[in-house]
Amino acid sequence: MGLSEPDDESSLRAKMATRLGVTPASLPRVELRKRTVDARRGRVRFHVVVGFAPDTEPDLALPHPVEVEGPVQVLIVGDGPAGLFCAYELARAGVRAQVVDRGKPVQPRRRDLRGLNQEGRVDPDSNYCFGEGGAGTYSDGKLYTRSHKRGDVRDVLEILALHGAPPEILVDGRPHIGDDIRLWMGDSRGRWDGDTLVVETTNFSDQIVFNSYNCCPGAGANLRLVERFTRVGADTIDHRYTVEDPATYAVSWTAAIPMTRLEGPIYEYACHEGNYGMENLLRGARVQEEAAATPSTGSR
């Protein structure tokens, strides 16, 4: 599908009817199962998976866990994601389990991590690995996996949505990377809002405060940058970006920079013939060559 095409139920049914050579009225209700951005072969579009929808909204993550009485039948060591999901599966099957961990609950664990991050003091029993939720507590809960090769990830996504995760995770692919991964240029994700391309960039490294290419002076790891690109004419794109960093700015702010069509080839920003840095390098090289070609007049 094109990026600006509607994906509501009636539009999807019309598109399916066209592909199948039937009338839309002859099809039952349809639903969007999966949507990812496909930029292969130089054409950006959505790749969607559509299926026939059930008559009633299905319950998520069936079967649900049940309360189990009686003695503990299984002891699970480790309160991380694997241990918690193990206990969840056992509760689904009616098996009573107990989860134990050497670490602390989330709130006191956060205080211990503050000592680690600010003072370099490591508590061997309460750190990023040990404690309620394991390392997953300080992840944002996103899954990156080849689902058909490693089990039923759809079931895991439904469990997360059932317990409060945004329902969009059941459809949209490729959310932001985990909060523990920090990049010099941030992690960008794009979507279409009508005719406007919206690009959200997060996960900046705190080291960008020391770099001249930082768009927002003083901003660091808390920076959230939202860019909006709207074509307003045959040769003009309105580019606006909104900056949010509560650790640096009292309020968010927005700037607008028009982008106009340029005739001629487009070069990579980093290194090309028109780059003033390259010009200075060449000028310096000529000075060195001239110095090398000039006979030395020093005394013996």
Buried (B, 14 or more C-beta within 10 A) or exposed (E): BEEEEEBEBEBBBBBBBEEEEEEBEEBEEBBBEBBEBBEEEEEBBBEBEBEEBEEEEEEBBEEEBEEBEEEEEEEBEBBBBEBBBBBBBBBBEEBBBEBEBEBBBEEBBBEBBEBBEEEEEEBEEBBBEBBBBBBBBBBEBBEEEEEEEEEEBBBBBBBBBBEEBEEEBBBBEEBBBBBEEBBEEBBBBBBBEEEBBBBBBBBBBEEBBEEEEBBBEEBBBBBBBBBBBBEEEEEEBBBBBBBBBEEBBEEEEEEEEEEEEEEEEEEEEEEEEEBEEEEEEEEEEEEEEEEEEEEEEEEE
